[in-house]
Amino acid sequence: MPLNLLYPPGRLYAQYRAVEDALDFMATLHAGQTALRSVHPDLYNPDTHICVLAFNLRVVGRKIDSLVSAFRACIQPGQAGGISQRTTDLQLALQQYNATVASVDPWDNPFHAAINAFSLAYDYLRSIEEDIQLFEQNN
């Protein structure tokens, strides 16, 4: 019987969907702030935009870290595969960004850094998804 962790809904599916939902929510907030900047520049506050992104990146980072931990718990001795180096590097990069933002006021961080970290979060989720799927195929 093949190992089923993600698709069709397996043990990790609910956590994976929670991360996707958090990223979708963050994208919606970012799009709303971007639209506000375009339509009503007098009402747009870049500090609010940065704070929204920074807070949501922390939430997303924690949710993905939780998914990674749950995946690690599914790996039994002798099974092939696991967490790739790419996933580990992306995890560390997002954790470092979140730690940096947490140590200063969010509005003191450059806007482009928040956008890059937002993209990084998507890459991180895609990488752990690939790791899980590869693990499922090999076991």
C-alpha positions in Angstrom: 0.0 0.0 0.0 1.5 3.4 -1.0 2.2 6.0 1.6 -0.3 8.8 1.5 0.6 12.0 3.3 -0.8 14.8 1.1 -3.0 13.7 -1.9 -5.7 12.4 -1.7 -6.1 14.0 1.7 -3.7 12.3 4.0 -2.2 13.0 7.4 -0.5 16.3 6.4 -3.2 17.6 4.1 -5.0 19.8 6.7 -1.7 21.5 7.7 -0.8 22.0 4.1 -4.2 23.6 3.4 -3.8 25.8 6.4 -0.5 27.2 5.0 -2.1 27.7 1.6 -5.0 29.5 3.2 -2.6 31.8 5.2 -0.7 32.6 2.0 -3.9 33.3 0.1 -5.0 35.6 2.9 -1.7 37.4 2.9 -1.9 37.8 -0.9 -5.4 39.2 -0.6 -4.3 41.7 2.0 -1.2 42.7 -0.1 -3.5 43.2 -3.2 -5.9 45.3 -1.1 -3.1 47.5 0.1 -1.6 47.8 -3.4 -5.1 48.7 -4.8 -5.5 51.3 -2.0 -2.2 52.8 -3.0 -3.3 53.1 -6.6 -6.9 54.3 -6.1 -6.6 56.4 -2.9 -2.9 57.4 -2.5 -3.9 59.9 0.2 -5.3 57.1 2.4 -2.5 54.6 1.8 0.0 54.2 4.6 3.2 52.3 3.6 3.9 51.6 7.3 0.5 49.7 7.5 1.4 47.8 4.4 4.8 46.7 5.8 3.2 45.8 9.2 0.5 43.6 7.5 3.1 41.8 5.5 5.5 41.4 8.4 2.9 40.0 10.7 1.5 37.6 8.2 4.9 36.4 7.2 5.5 35.3 10.8 2.2 33.4 10.8 3.0 31.8 7.5 6.5 30.9 8.6 5.2 29.2 11.8 2.6 27.3 9.9 5.2 26.0 7.3 7.6 25.1 10.1 4.8 23.1 11.8 4.2 21.3 8.5 7.9 20.5 8.2 7.9 19.2 11.8 4.9 17.0 11.2 6.5 15.6 8.0 9.7 14.8 10.0 7.6 12.9 12.5 6.2 10.8 9.6 9.6 9.6 8.5 10.5 6.2 10.0 14.1 4.8 10.1 15.0 3.1 6.9 12.6 5.1 4.7 14.0 6.9 1.7 13.8 10.7 1.4 13.0 13.4 3.8 13.7 17.1 4.0 15.8 18.4 1.2 18.7 20.9 1.6 16.7 23.4 -0.4 13.8 23.2 2.0 16.1 23.6 5.0 17.8 26.6 3.4 14.5 28.3 2.6 13.3 27.5 6.2 16.4 29.2 7.6 16.1 32.2 5.3 12.5 32.8 6.3 13.2 32.3 10.0 16.1 34.8 9.7 13.9 37.4 8.0 11.2 36.9 10.7 13.7 37.2 13.5 15.1 40.4 12.0 11.6 41.9 11.6 10.8 40.9 15.2 13.8 42.7 16.5 12.9 46.1 15.1 9.7 48.0 14.3 8.2 46.4 11.1 8.0 49.7 9.3 11.8 50.1 9.7 12.2 47.2 7.2 12.4 47.9 3.5 9.3 47.2 1.6 11.2 45.2 -1.1 12.5 42.9 1.6 9.0 42.0 2.7 8.0 41.3 -0.9 11.0 39.1 -1.3 10.2 37.2 1.9 6.6 36.8 0.6 8.0 35.2 -2.5 10.3 33.1 -0.3 7.4 31.8 1.6 5.8 30.5 -1.6 9.1 28.8 -2.6 9.4 27.3 0.9 5.9 25.8 0.7 6.5 24.5 -2.9 9.8 22.9 -1.7 8.3 21.0 1.2 5.4 19.9 -1.0 7.9 18.5 -3.5 9.8 16.8 -0.6 6.6 15.2 0.7 5.5 14.0 -2.8 9.0 12.5 -3.5 8.9 10.8 -0.1 5.5 9.3 -0.9 6.7 8.0 -4.3 9.8 6.4 -2.8 8.0 4.7 0.1 
